[in-house]
Amino acid sequence: MCRPDVLGEYISHPHQNALILPHRPNKIKILLKNKD
């Protein structure tokens, strides 16, 4: 369940997510829940 606003935040920080996205896709879901 990725919301547009959440995706926008990740797109705004490619320097961090560029490392997170390819390595741990599932980790992103956890990070999103923590941010929420």
C-alpha positions as CSV (number, residue, x, y, z in Angstrom):
1,M,0.0,0.0,0.0
2,C,2.1,2.9,-1.3
3,R,0.5,6.2,-1.3
4,P,1.4,8.9,-3.8
5,D,2.6,11.3,-1.1
6,V,4.8,8.6,0.4
7,L,6.3,7.8,-3.1
8,G,6.8,11.5,-3.6
9,E,9.0,11.7,-0.4
10,Y,11.1,8.7,-1.6
11,I,11.4,10.3,-5.1
12,S,12.5,13.5,-3.4
13,H,15.4,11.6,-1.7
14,P,16.9,9.4,-4.4
15,H,20.4,9.6,-2.9
16,Q,19.1,7.5,0.1
17,N,16.4,5.4,-1.6
18,A,18.7,4.6,-4.5
19,L,20.6,2.4,-2.0
20,I,17.6,1.1,-0.2
21,L,15.3,0.3,-3.2
22,P,17.4,-2.3,-5.0
23,H,18.8,-3.9,-1.9
24,R,15.8,-4.3,0.4
25,P,12.5,-3.7,-1.2
26,N,10.7,-5.1,1.8
27,K,12.6,-2.9,4.1
28,I,11.0,0.1,2.4
29,K,7.6,-1.0,3.5
30,I,8.9,-1.1,7.1
31,L,10.5,2.4,6.8
32,L,7.2,3.7,5.3
33,K,5.3,2.4,8.3
34,N,7.8,4.0,10.7
35,K,7.5,7.3,9.0
36,D,3.7,7.1,9.1
